[in-house]
Amino acid sequence: MSAIHPSELSFITKHAPFDRMELAHIMWMMERMKLGYYAEGEVIVSPEQGAVDRFLVIKQGMVHGEQNVAHASEADTWLELAEGECFPLGALLANRPVASIYRAGSDTFCYELGAGDFSELIGKSAAFRDFCTRRIANLLEHSKQVIQAQYSHSSVEQQSLASPMSSIIRRAPVTCAPQTSVRQVLEIMREQRIGSMIAVDEAQRPLGILTLHDVLDRIAIPQIDLDQPVINVMSAQLSSMAPQALAHEAALLMAKHGFRHVLVVENEKLVGLVSEKDLFALQRVGLRQIGATIRHAETVEVLQQGAADIRKMAHSMMAQGVAPEQLTQFISTFNDLLTARVVELECKASGLTDNLLCEGMCWMALGSEGRYEQTLNTDQDNAIIFIVPPGKTADEVRAQLLPLARRINQTLAVCGFPLCKGEIMASNPKWCLSLEEWKRTFNHWIDGGSPESLLNASIFFDFRSLYGAEHLAEDLRGWLARAACDNSRFQHMMAQNALRNRPPLGVVRDFVLGKENKLDLKMNGITPFVDAARIFGLAAGVTHTNTIQRLRASAAKMNVPEPEIEAWINALLFIQVLRLRHHDHASSQGQCDEVLDNLIDPEKLNELDRRILKEAFRQARKLQARLALEYQL
């Protein structure tokens, strides 16, 4: 930039970090900057360009960060940068390619500083260096790149047109005998919510297929006799492939002949059906499809498949670089759907669906699910809250609900959510309580609980409604917020408990290791943040249960500066990234969910991840220092 116009200098110094930099350093930077122009939709920086070669500051326009390598829709945009914002810091600091595409959201002008000058400026200006390096958020992008590299190959193998047909089959095909009436077949298709029916003989050899498109052309418009055998109106022109055939072969067959379905046949026997929709869904996570499958499930087998789909979704999202906060919320939300459907089906089977008792019952999620923070390693933590109808006692209602709760807990276990070893489940009479009993229980903990009893009870303060009479949980949450906010003794004891669990930072070595010379990322990494956020939230009367929401919502009342809060959140999210990677890797190695743990060997982390983890633990210590200061401990 040959000559610096006063308006350009005025613009730059309005924005961080330039507003804190010495004028001499700003002038040095601007003298070396060039002005770049990017038309709307044009890629500015992408992973394919290799290691980032420049630092950019948006002068005019808007820049979108996209997860996908293809041109993304609005829904794919995960980051939006406006005038005065700079990027991509994480990639520049690590001398690597960016993890996402940066694309001009409108006609955009950017000031650009070469990577070499960027490095020199970091050495010259302490304010600029602090801005670029002090927050681990700038390094989290690198971790996302590592995740993408780690999972990209397996993701492509599992979710691409190179997959074998056998891996794409979502459910056993629904079949009928050829002499079944058209009327019966249509009723089955409606009840099962399926788009096709296949007629098979006694040896399960396919004879014909009827699709929803055929219903219009062959049944509705001609107004045929619905009591005739369905084989009369079925298409006998069947396309079939072996289970070992690849998905792209099926796609070519469909494109060539206009088919919408391909039968998967082995030794002349029908083993599956792959639709055009199945093939198109391979290239992105089918969130809507997973949700619809779970919501309409009628059997445990379908719910088991739904649970498996949730895990596949999580793996695919990790490969796409979805942020850990969003990923754990996705996992928890879909687990909510599955749990709610299990509760709904068991209530129906028990004859309670239309009963006033069921309308006065609420199934509650506790612990990580209650906080929307579930990973792939999660057991059951749940409870029931109910109202007592006139003429009944709480014990009588409990006696009716406990058998139902046991069936629900067992069904969830079959679906991949292990029973809680501590029996913190709705099937335990201690946690199947009326609204008044819950208030008395919480009141006992708040007013007279010992530090030990509060330590064991902390999980219950993260409850939220999952199914049923939501107003009961809301009533309890509102009451609890008032009761906890007014009791300083209770808050003091909770803080004492939280400070017992210190982040494992060493004096000589980087980390203090536990059994097997490993770190427990849940107990020593996540828990300090969760415990402190719970206390801050309860003290501030916050009704959120999510850890990050609790921290942000309580910041003002606790007089904690926003940058400090964000540093804690970034540290928490990085530890969550490591947990998710660890669980997914163990799962991909064949470990079942019941034996997944949170133990990692820090020596097996790369150097940068170890550095970020150490900084994350430092942030946990800073959070605990703030907690100790608040309660004079």
C-alpha positions as semicolon CSV with decimal commas, in nm:
position;residue;x (nm);y (nm);z (nm)
1;M;0,000;0,000;0,000
2;S;0,196;0,297;-0,133
3;A;0,030;0,578;0,063
4;I;-0,194;0,539;0,364
5;H;-0,506;0,750;0,344
6;P;-0,637;0,891;0,677
7;S;-0,973;0,718;0,620
8;E;-0,797;0,380;0,588
9;L;-0,604;0,438;0,908
10;S;-0,925;0,544;1,081
11;F;-1,100;0,228;0,964
12;I;-0,825;-0,008;1,079
13;T;-0,788;0,145;1,425
14;K;-1,160;0,102;1,499
15;H;-1,126;-0,276;1,512
16;A;-0,952;-0,527;1,737
17;P;-0,666;-0,590;1,774
18;F;-0,550;-0,280;1,589
19;D;-0,725;-0,050;1,836
20;R;-0,471;-0,160;2,099
21;M;-0,160;-0,163;1,882
22;E;0,107;0,107;1,870
23;L;0,069;0,344;1,577
24;A;0,418;0,263;1,448
25;H;0,329;-0,106;1,423
26;I;-0,001;-0,028;1,247
27;M;0,177;0,192;0,994
28;W;0,440;-0,079;0,937
29;M;0,163;-0,332;0,872
30;M;-0,040;-0,111;0,640
31;E;0,264;-0,015;0,433
32;R;0,303;-0,385;0,348
33;M;-0,064;-0,465;0,290
34;K;-0,227;-0,507;-0,050
35;L;-0,595;-0,465;-0,134
36;G;-0,772;-0,769;-0,281
37;Y;-1,115;-0,788;-0,443
38;Y;-1,344;-1,092;-0,446
39;A;-1,674;-1,113;-0,629
40;E;-1,977;-1,258;-0,454
41;G;-1,942;-1,636;-0,434
42;E;-1,570;-1,635;-0,510
43;V;-1,344;-1,856;-0,297
44;I;-1,094;-1,649;-0,097
45;V;-0,911;-1,923;0,091
46;S;-0,965;-2,299;0,073
47;P;-0,794;-2,620;0,194
48;E;-0,687;-2,701;-0,163
49;Q;-0,467;-2,390;-0,178
50;G;-0,219;-2,540;0,067
51;A;-0,058;-2,359;0,360
52;V;-0,214;-2,014;0,404
53;D;0,006;-1,743;0,253
54;R;-0,164;-1,427;0,380
55;F;-0,348;-1,260;0,668
56;L;-0,673;-1,090;0,565
57;V;-0,878;-0,807;0,716
58;I;-1,222;-0,743;0,566
59;K;-1,246;-0,379;0,449
60;Q;-1,587;-0,408;0,284
61;G;-1,835;-0,690;0,231
62;M;-1,886;-1,022;0,404
63;V;-1,706;-1,358;0,419
64;H;-1,870;-1,695;0,485
65;G;-1,696;-1,999;0,630
66;E;-1,833;-2,326;0,491
67;Q;-1,797;-2,683;0,611
68;N;-1,849;-2,836;0,266
69;V;-1,599;-2,848;-0,015
70;A;-1,875;-2,782;-0,266
71;H;-2,056;-2,450;-0,293
72;A;-2,271;-2,443;0,019
73;S;-2,623;-2,330;0,080
74;E;-2,711;-2,095;0,365
75;A;-2,763;-2,396;0,590
76;D;-2,401;-2,504;0,538
77;T;-2,252;-2,171;0,647
78;W;-2,103;-2,208;0,995
79;L;-1,919;-1,875;1,020
80;E;-1,994;-1,524;0,901
81;L;-1,726;-1,254;0,912
82;A;-1,806;-0,884;0,866
83;E;-1,608;-0,565;0,807
84;G;-1,308;-0,522;1,036
85;E;-1,276;-0,893;1,115
86;C;-0,963;-1,085;1,026
87;F;-0,888;-1,443;0,927
88;P;-0,756;-1,718;0,915
89;L;-0,548;-1,697;1,235
90;G;-0,536;-2,064;1,331
91;A;-0,404;-2,179;0,995
92;L;-0,145;-1,899;0,978
93;L;-0,015;-1,972;1,326
94;A;0,021;-2,343;1,247
95;N;0,156;-2,283;0,893
96;R;-0,103;-2,515;0,736
97;P;-0,407;-2,507;0,508
98;V;-0,740;-2,385;0,642
99;A;-0,993;-2,646;0,754
100;S;-1,288;-2,477;0,583
101;I;-1,361;-2,275;0,271
102;Y;-1,378;-1,896;0,309
103;R;-1,602;-1,752;0,039
104;A;-1,715;-1,397;-0,039
105;G;-2,076;-1,361;0,075
106;S;-2,103;-1,039;-0,125
107;D;-1,861;-0,830;-0,331
108;T;-1,573;-0,804;-0,086
109;F;-1,250;-0,607;-0,044
110;C;-0,979;-0,733;0,193
111;Y;-0,652;-0,588;0,318
112;E;-0,393;-0,865;0,278
113;L;-0,060;-0,911;0,458
114;G;0,186;-1,180;0,348
115;A;0,252;-1,470;0,585
116;G;0,614;-1,366;0,637
117;D;0,515;-1,011;0,731
118;F;0,241;-1,154;0,955
119;S;0,501;-1,356;1,149
120;E;0,728;-1,051;1,176
121;L;0,438;-0,838;1,304
122;I;0,370;-1,093;1,577
123;G;0,729;-1,046;1,689
124;K;0,706;-0,666;1,679
125;S;0,368;-0,604;1,844
126;A;0,283;-0,755;2,182
127;A;-0,084;-0,652;2,143
128;F;-0,110;-0,823;1,805
129;R;0,073;-1,131;1,933
130;D;-0,159;-1,152;2,234
131;F;-0,467;-1,127;2,014
132;C;-0,345;-1,399;1,780
133;T;-0,217;-1,649;2,034
134;R;-0,371;-1,602;2,378
135;R;-0,703;-1,770;2,301
136;I;-0,709;-2,140;2,237
137;A;-1,004;-2,079;2,008
138;N;-0,753;-1,989;1,738
139;L;-0,590;-2,327;1,782
140;L;-0,915;-2,525;1,789
141;E;-0,941;-2,488;1,413
142;H;-0,622;-2,689;1,384
143;S;-0,771;-2,966;1,594
144;K;-1,070;-2,971;1,361
145;Q;-0,830;-3,018;1,070
146;V;-0,674;-3,314;1,248
147;I;-1,018;-3,467;1,302
148;Q;-1,106;-3,421;0,936
149;A;-0,782;-3,585;0,827
150;Q;-0,830;-3,869;1,074
151;Y;-1,182;-3,954;0,968
152;S;-1,202;-3,847;0,606
153;H;-1,094;-4,183;0,467
154;S;-1,331;-4,390;0,681
155;S;-1,612;-4,142;0,620
156;V;-1,568;-4,171;0,245
157;E;-1,563;-4,549;0,267
158;Q;-1,877;-4,561;0,479
159;Q;-2,079;-4,280;0,324
160;S;-2,012;-4,273;-0,049
161;L;-2,117;-4,422;-0,381
162;A;-1,818;-4,657;-0,342
163;S;-2,004;-4,839;-0,063
164;P;-2,129;-5,195;-0,125
165;M;-2,505;-5,234;-0,157
166;S;-2,513;-5,444;0,160
167;S;-2,400;-5,145;0,368
168;I;-2,674;-4,919;0,234
169;I;-2,973;-5,140;0,315
170;R;-3,158;-4,962;0,596
171;R;-3,415;-5,226;0,689
172;A;-3,545;-5,566;0,591
173;P;-3,770;-5,537;0,285
174;V;-4,145;-5,553;0,344
175;T;-4,292;-5,832;0,133
176;C;-4,622;-6,000;0,060
177;A;-4,752;-6,308;-0,116
178;P;-4,844;-6,255;-0,483
179;Q;-5,210;-6,337;-0,414
180;T;-5,246;-6,069;-0,143
181;S;-5,518;-5,823;-0,241
182;V;-5,435;-5,476;-0,366
183;R;-5,642;-5,334;-0,081
184;Q;-5,441;-5,520;0,184
185;V;-5,111;-5,413;0,030
186;L;-5,212;-5,047;0,025
187;E;-5,318;-5,066;0,390
188;I;-4,983;-5,222;0,486
189;M;-4,789;-4,957;0,293
190;R;-4,981;-4,682;0,475
191;E;-4,936;-4,839;0,820
192;Q;-4,566;-4,914;0,768
193;R;-4,501;-4,576;0,601
194;I;-4,316;-4,742;0,315
195;G;-4,295;-4,647;-0,050
196;S;-4,286;-4,993;-0,205
197;M;-4,406;-5,351;-0,165
198;I;-4,236;-5,660;-0,309
199;A;-4,417;-5,985;-0,383
200;V;-4,210;-6,298;-0,314
201;D;-4,273;-6,669;-0,348
202;E;-4,224;-6,925;-0,070
203;A;-3,848;-6,931;-0,135
204;Q;-3,831;-6,550;-0,094
205;R;-3,760;-6,503;-0,465
206;P;-3,889;-6,163;-0,584
207;L;-4,175;-6,174;-0,835
208;G;-4,294;-5,814;-0,863
209;I;-4,282;-5,466;-0,710
210;L;-4,544;-5,198;-0,644
211;T;-4,430;-4,841;-0,570
212;L;-4,616;-4,524;-0,475
213;H;-4,571;-4,402;-0,831
214;D;-4,745;-4,720;-0,953
215;V;-5,037;-4,653;-0,719
216;L;-5,130;-4,343;-0,919
217;D;-5,076;-4,487;-1,267
218;R;-5,200;-4,845;-1,214
219;I;-5,458;-4,818;-0,937
220;A;-5,598;-4,470;-0,867
221;I;-5,647;-4,338;-1,222
222;P;-5,777;-4,665;-1,377
223;Q;-5,989;-4,721;-1,059
224;I;-5,924;-5,094;-1,063
225;D;-6,080;-5,359;-0,841
226;L;-5,890;-5,340;-0,509
227;D;-5,975;-5,698;-0,415
228;Q;-5,780;-5,858;-0,700
229;P;-5,431;-6,010;-0,639
230;V;-5,162;-5,745;-0,618
231;I;-4,937;-5,936;-0,857
232;N;-5,177;-5,834;-1,137
233;V;-5,079;-5,467;-1,105
234;M;-4,717;-5,508;-1,004
235;S;-4,422;-5,441;-1,228
236;A;-4,247;-5,762;-1,318
237;Q;-3,951;-5,578;-1,470
238;L;-3,722;-5,611;-1,170
239;S;-3,368;-5,473;-1,147
240;S;-3,148;-5,656;-0,901
241;M;-2,787;-5,660;-0,785
242;A;-2,573;-5,866;-0,553
243;P;-2,491;-5,736;-0,202
244;Q;-2,128;-5,695;-0,308
245;A;-2,216;-5,463;-0,599
246;L;-2,121;-5,097;-0,547
247;A;-2,369;-4,815;-0,496
248;H;-2,248;-4,622;-0,800
249;E;-2,342;-4,918;-1,019
250;A;-2,697;-4,898;-0,885
251;A;-2,700;-4,523;-0,949
252;L;-2,596;-4,579;-1,311
253;L;-2,863;-4,847;-1,355
254;M;-3,129;-4,614;-1,217
255;A;-3,014;-4,331;-1,442
256;K;-3,002;-4,551;-1,750
257;H;-3,343;-4,719;-1,715
258;G;-3,533;-4,468;-1,501
259;F;-3,570;-4,713;-1,212
260;R;-3,632;-4,576;-0,862
261;H;-3,551;-4,899;-0,676
262;V;-3,295;-5,175;-0,706
263;L;-3,348;-5,511;-0,537
264;V;-3,054;-5,666;-0,353
265;V;-3,064;-6,039;-0,424
266;E;-2,829;-6,313;-0,307
267;N;-2,866;-6,670;-0,437
268;E;-3,201;-6,567;-0,591
269;K;-3,331;-6,468;-0,245
270;L;-3,438;-6,111;-0,168
271;V;-3,220;-5,959;0,108
272;G;-3,282;-5,586;0,068
273;L;-3,403;-5,289;-0,129
274;V;-3,211;-4,970;-0,215
275;S;-3,401;-4,665;-0,334
276;E;-3,299;-4,361;-0,534
277;K;-3,342;-4,161;-0,211
278;D;-3,098;-4,390;-0,028
279;L;-2,828;-4,324;-0,288
280;F;-2,873;-3,949;-0,286
281;A;-2,860;-3,949;0,094
282;L;-2,511;-4,100;0,092
283;Q;-2,335;-3,769;0,041
284;R;-2,465;-3,598;0,355
285;V;-2,598;-3,693;0,696
286;G;-2,969;-3,771;0,666
287;L;-3,081;-3,586;0,979
288;R;-3,445;-3,558;0,876
289;Q;-3,456;-3,921;0,775
290;I;-3,309;-4,039;1,104
291;G;-3,559;-3,827;1,297
292;A;-3,853;-3,952;1,092
293;T;-3,745;-4,315;1,133
294;I;-3,727;-4,278;1,511
295;R;-4,052;-4,083;1,545
296;H;-4,248;-4,342;1,348
297;A;-4,075;-4,652;1,490
298;E;-4,312;-4,921;1,611
299;T;-4,061;-5,188;1,717
300;V;-3,746;-5,214;1,925
301;E;-3,559;-5,338;1,616
302;V;-3,631;-5,013;1,429
303;L;-3,523;-4,813;1,734
304;Q;-3,200;-5,011;1,753
305;Q;-3,132;-4,918;1,392
306;G;-3,212;-4,557;1,480
307;A;-2,955;-4,567;1,761
308;A;-2,697;-4,706;1,518
309;D;-2,783;-4,428;1,271
310;I;-2,723;-4,167;1,543
311;R;-2,372;-4,302;1,594
312;K;-2,305;-4,302;1,219
313;M;-2,435;-3,945;1,206
314;A;-2,193;-3,844;1,482
315;H;-1,901;-4,003;1,297
316;S;-1,993;-3,828;0,973
317;M;-2,034;-3,494;1,149
318;M;-1,691;-3,528;1,306
319;A;-1,544;-3,594;0,963
320;Q;-1,715;-3,278;0,837
321;G;-1,559;-3,074;1,118
322;V;-1,883;-2,992;1,301
323;A;-1,802;-2,804;1,622
324;P;-1,818;-3,011;1,945
325;E;-2,086;-2,792;2,104
326;Q;-2,318;-2,847;1,809
327;L;-2,224;-3,215;1,777
328;T;-2,305;-3,301;2,138
329;Q;-2,633;-3,112;2,105
330;F;-2,715;-3,311;1,791
331;I;-2,637;-3,639;1,967
332;S;-2,842;-3,541;2,273
333;T;-3,136;-3,418;2,063
334;F;-3,157;-3,738;1,862
335;N;-3,114;-3,946;2,177
336;D;-3,404;-3,743;2,317
337;L;-3,616;-3,841;2,017
338;L;-3,530;-4,205;2,063
339;T;-3,592;-4,202;2,438
340;A;-3,921;-4,018;2,395
341;R;-4,035;-4,276;2,141
342;V;-3,940;-4,560;2,377
343;V;-4,138;-4,395;2,658
344;E;-4,432;-4,334;2,423
345;L;-4,442;-4,694;2,300
346;E;-4,412;-4,840;2,649
347;C;-4,687;-4,610;2,778
348;K;-4,905;-4,724;2,490
349;A;-4,827;-5,090;2,561
350;S;-4,918;-5,031;2,926
351;G;-5,250;-4,871;2,836
352;L;-5,148;-4,538;2,989
353;T;-5,146;-4,320;2,676
354;D;-5,495;-4,177;2,727
355;N;-5,487;-4,206;3,101
356;L;-5,486;-3,898;3,324
357;L;-5,195;-4,058;3,510
358;C;-4,972;-4,049;3,199
359;E;-5,070;-3,688;3,133
360;G;-4,955;-3,610;3,487
361;M;-4,616;-3,779;3,445
362;C;-4,290;-3,635;3,311
363;W;-3,985;-3,839;3,212
364;M;-3,675;-3,633;3,296
365;A;-3,321;-3,648;3,160
366;L;-3,036;-3,597;3,407
367;G;-2,659;-3,554;3,382
368;S;-2,498;-3,508;3,042
369;E;-2,826;-3,566;2,857
370;G;-2,994;-3,309;3,080
371;R;-2,717;-3,065;2,981
372;Y;-2,734;-3,153;2,607
373;E;-2,372;-3,269;2,630
374;Q;-2,382;-3,639;2,544
375;T;-2,100;-3,810;2,359
376;L;-2,089;-4,164;2,221
377;N;-2,008;-4,291;2,571
378;T;-2,325;-4,242;2,773
379;D;-2,527;-4,450;3,015
380;Q;-2,876;-4,383;3,145
381;D;-2,945;-4,103;3,394
382;N;-3,319;-4,040;3,422
383;A;-3,604;-3,988;3,665
384;I;-3,982;-3,946;3,681
385;I;-4,184;-3,661;3,825
386;F;-4,560;-3,700;3,864
387;I;-4,867;-3,543;4,018
388;V;-5,090;-3,734;4,258
389;P;-5,453;-3,750;4,136
390;P;-5,731;-3,692;4,391
391;G;-5,808;-4,001;4,593
392;K;-5,465;-4,156;4,544
393;T;-5,138;-4,148;4,736
394;A;-4,789;-4,095;4,597
395;D;-4,700;-4,456;4,685
396;E;-4,998;-4,586;4,486
397;V;-4,901;-4,384;4,179
398;R;-4,538;-4,491;4,216
399;A;-4,643;-4,857;4,230
400;Q;-4,815;-4,810;3,893
401;L;-4,525;-4,628;3,733
402;L;-4,228;-4,838;3,845
403;P;-4,305;-5,142;3,623
404;L;-4,340;-4,905;3,328
405;A;-4,010;-4,734;3,418
406;R;-3,831;-5,071;3,437
407;R;-3,950;-5,164;3,088
408;I;-3,839;-4,825;2,954
409;N;-3,494;-4,858;3,115
410;Q;-3,453;-5,211;2,977
411;T;-3,559;-5,109;2,626
412;L;-3,314;-4,817;2,631
413;A;-3,042;-5,061;2,737
414;V;-3,123;-5,282;2,437
415;C;-3,091;-4,973;2,216
416;G;-2,736;-4,909;2,336
417;F;-2,778;-4,694;2,649
418;P;-2,635;-4,902;2,937
419;L;-2,814;-4,914;3,270
420;C;-2,667;-4,672;3,524
421;K;-2,440;-4,858;3,765
422;G;-2,536;-4,611;4,038
423;E;-2,907;-4,684;3,970
424;I;-2,985;-4,319;3,897
425;M;-3,281;-4,427;3,687
426;A;-3,657;-4,383;3,691
427;S;-3,702;-4,750;3,781
428;N;-3,541;-4,679;4,120
429;P;-3,821;-4,583;4,365
430;K;-3,592;-4,312;4,507
431;W;-3,606;-4,126;4,173
432;C;-3,970;-4,180;4,082
433;L;-4,127;-3,903;4,289
434;S;-4,422;-3,666;4,297
435;L;-4,364;-3,295;4,244
436;E;-4,393;-3,230;4,617
437;E;-4,156;-3,518;4,697
438;W;-3,898;-3,378;4,456
439;K;-3,924;-3,036;4,619
440;R;-3,872;-3,192;4,961
441;T;-3,573;-3,389;4,830
442;F;-3,407;-3,082;4,679
443;N;-3,494;-2,880;4,988
444;H;-3,317;-3,138;5,204
445;W;-3,005;-3,115;4,988
446;I;-3,011;-2,735;4,981
447;D;-3,096;-2,664;5,344
448;G;-2,941;-2,954;5,530
449;G;-2,729;-3,161;5,296
450;S;-2,371;-3,254;5,385
451;P;-2,089;-3,194;5,137
452;E;-2,086;-3,569;5,064
453;S;-2,460;-3,589;4,995
454;L;-2,440;-3,282;4,772
455;L;-2,151;-3,439;4,580
456;N;-2,369;-3,740;4,502
457;A;-2,674;-3,525;4,428
458;S;-2,512;-3,280;4,187
459;I;-2,628;-3,477;3,881
460;F;-2,992;-3,413;3,977
461;F;-2,953;-3,037;3,942
462;D;-2,914;-3,084;3,564
463;F;-3,264;-3,223;3,509
464;R;-3,490;-3,125;3,221
465;S;-3,816;-3,250;3,075
466;L;-3,788;-3,508;2,800
467;Y;-4,139;-3,653;2,760
468;G;-4,481;-3,604;2,911
469;A;-4,612;-3,329;3,136
470;E;-4,338;-3,072;3,074
471;H;-4,499;-2,818;3,306
472;L;-4,408;-3,036;3,607
473;A;-4,035;-3,008;3,532
474;E;-4,074;-2,635;3,462
475;D;-4,249;-2,588;3,794
476;L;-3,970;-2,773;3,974
477;R;-3,698;-2,580;3,786
478;G;-3,852;-2,243;3,874
479;W;-3,887;-2,342;4,239
480;L;-3,528;-2,474;4,248
481;A;-3,386;-2,157;4,090
482;R;-3,540;-1,947;4,368
483;A;-3,444;-2,185;4,649
484;A;-3,079;-2,229;4,541
485;C;-3,025;-1,861;4,462
486;D;-3,120;-1,761;4,818
487;N;-2,906;-2,016;5,005
488;S;-2,541;-1,909;5,038
489;R;-2,454;-2,206;5,262
490;F;-2,561;-2,449;4,991
491;Q;-2,362;-2,262;4,725
492;H;-2,056;-2,255;4,952
493;M;-2,065;-2,633;5,004
494;M;-2,115;-2,697;4,631
495;A;-1,811;-2,479;4,563
496;Q;-1,608;-2,673;4,821
497;N;-1,697;-2,996;4,645
498;A;-1,610;-2,856;4,304
499;L;-1,265;-2,746;4,422
500;R;-1,176;-3,097;4,535
501;N;-1,134;-3,198;4,172
502;R;-0,826;-3,014;4,049
503;P;-0,714;-3,013;3,684
504;P;-0,418;-3,252;3,644
505;L;-0,139;-3,004;3,571
506;G;0,208;-3,104;3,684
507;V;0,500;-2,895;3,809
508;V;0,781;-3,098;3,657
509;R;0,588;-3,282;3,389
510;D;0,305;-3,132;3,185
511;F;0,036;-3,350;3,344
512;V;-0,031;-3,546;3,661
513;L;-0,132;-3,889;3,533
514;G;-0,370;-4,137;3,692
515;K;-0,409;-4,510;3,648
516;E;-0,234;-4,662;3,348
517;N;-0,048;-4,329;3,316
518;K;-0,351;-4,171;3,151
519;L;-0,571;-3,864;3,192
520;D;-0,943;-3,891;3,262
521;L;-1,088;-3,632;3,025
522;K;-1,432;-3,651;3,184
523;M;-1,352;-3,643;3,555
524;N;-1,046;-3,415;3,542
525;G;-1,120;-3,229;3,219
526;I;-1,493;-3,172;3,165
527;T;-1,621;-3,198;3,523
528;P;-1,442;-2,889;3,666
529;F;-1,616;-2,673;3,406
530;V;-1,952;-2,845;3,454
531;D;-1,940;-2,814;3,834
532;A;-1,839;-2,447;3,834
533;A;-2,099;-2,356;3,571
534;R;-2,370;-2,533;3,770
535;I;-2,283;-2,332;4,083
536;F;-2,266;-2,002;3,896
537;G;-2,597;-2,082;3,728
538;L;-2,775;-2,176;4,050
539;A;-2,635;-1,870;4,228
540;A;-2,753;-1,644;3,947
541;G;-3,099;-1,801;3,924
542;V;-3,029;-1,928;3,572
543;T;-3,271;-2,196;3,451
544;H;-3,048;-2,328;3,169
545;T;-2,891;-2,670;3,224
546;N;-2,631;-2,659;2,946
547;T;-2,282;-2,574;3,075
548;I;-2,200;-2,312;2,812
549;Q;-2,540;-2,146;2,846
550;R;-2,499;-2,141;3,223
551;L;-2,161;-1,970;3,197
552;R;-2,279;-1,705;2,954
553;A;-2,610;-1,640;3,132
554;S;-2,449;-1,602;3,476
555;A;-2,152;-1,391;3,363
556;A;-2,313;-1,052;3,425
557;K;-2,437;-1,131;3,775
558;M;-2,106;-1,292;3,869
559;N;-1,916;-0,991;3,727
560;V;-1,702;-1,210;3,502
561;P;-1,567;-1,035;3,188
562;E;-1,685;-1,182;2,858
563;P;-1,332;-1,264;2,731
564;E;-1,273;-1,469;3,045
565;I;-1,599;-1,660;2,994
566;E;-1,516;-1,728;2,629
567;A;-1,168;-1,856;2,720
568;W;-1,327;-2,107;2,962
569;I;-1,577;-2,214;2,698
570;N;-1,308;-2,262;2,435
571;A;-1,106;-2,474;2,676
572;L;-1,410;-2,688;2,758
573;L;-1,485;-2,737;2,389
574;F;-1,131;-2,851;2,311
575;I;-1,143;-3,117;2,583
576;Q;-1,479;-3,225;2,443
577;V;-1,316;-3,257;2,099
578;L;-1,057;-3,495;2,242
579;R;-1,329;-3,700;2,414
580;L;-1,531;-3,729;2,094
581;R;-1,224;-3,831;1,896
582;H;-1,129;-4,087;2,159
583;H;-1,478;-4,241;2,173
584;D;-1,521;-4,251;1,798
585;H;-1,179;-4,408;1,745
586;A;-1,250;-4,674;2,009
587;S;-1,591;-4,743;1,855
588;S;-1,438;-4,778;1,508
589;Q;-1,195;-5,033;1,655
590;G;-1,489;-5,252;1,755
591;Q;-1,528;-5,156;2,122
592;C;-1,890;-5,165;2,233
593;D;-2,037;-4,858;2,395
594;E;-2,046;-5,021;2,738
595;V;-1,664;-5,031;2,757
596;L;-1,583;-4,691;2,607
597;D;-1,387;-4,482;2,855
598;N;-1,249;-4,129;2,886
599;L;-0,886;-4,222;2,951
600;I;-0,620;-4,094;2,711
601;D;-0,242;-4,118;2,702
602;P;-0,115;-3,760;2,649
603;E;0,207;-3,900;2,502
604;K;0,004;-4,021;2,204
605;L;-0,127;-3,671;2,127
606;N;0,056;-3,458;1,877
607;E;0,265;-3,174;2,016
608;L;0,013;-2,902;1,939
609;D;-0,279;-3,092;2,093
610;R;-0,075;-3,146;2,411
611;R;-0,003;-2,773;2,423
612;I;-0,369;-2,684;2,378
613;L;-0,475;-2,943;2,637
614;K;-0,231;-2,797;2,887
615;E;-0,373;-2,450;2,822
616;A;-0,726;-2,589;2,857
617;F;-0,639;-2,726;3,201
618;R;-0,492;-2,386;3,290
619;Q;-0,826;-2,230;3,200
620;A;-0,999;-2,482;3,428
621;R;-0,770;-2,369;3,709
622;K;-0,852;-2,005;3,637
623;L;-1,222;-2,091;3,654
624;Q;-1,171;-2,263;3,987
625;A;-0,969;-1,964;4,112
626;R;-1,266;-1,742;4,027
627;L;-1,495;-1,986;4,213
628;A;-1,266;-1,985;4,518
629;L;-1,255;-1,607;4,516
630;E;-1,634;-1,580;4,488
631;Y;-1,689;-1,807;4,791
632;Q;-1,370;-1,713;4,980
633;L;-1,232;-2,067;4,978
